C-alpha cells in the first residue's frame, strides 16, 4: 500500500512539473498559423423557387444524380407510384442526370425548365 501511494505522489509531481513547463513555454513564444484554404469571397444568396399553388395538372421531374445506383432510381419509382395513387392529376417524369453527381447536365436542366413545373432530386444510398 505504501508503494502504491508513493507512485501516486510521484505521478502527481510529474504531472505538475509538466504543466508548469508547458505554461512557461506557452508564455515565452507564440507562433502564427495561416489557413491554407485562404479567404473565400462572399457567397451570393439565391432565393428558392416560388412555391406552386397546386400540383394538379403539373409535371414533376424526379431526377437521380447517379450516386449509389440503383437505389436513387428505386426511390424515385416509389415516389412516382405514390403520386399516381394519391395525386393522379400530377404527371411525373423520372430522369437520370448525365455524369457524376457533381457534374453539370445543361441539357437536362433545359428540359426541366421547358417541360416541367417542379423537380425532386434524389441522391441514393
Secondary structure by P-SEA (a helix, b strand, c coil): caaaaaaaaaaaaaaaaaaaaaaaaaaabbbbbbcccccccbbbbbbccccccccccbbbbbcccccccaaaaaaaaaaaaaaaaccccbbbbbbbbccccccccaaaaaaaaacccbbbbbbcc
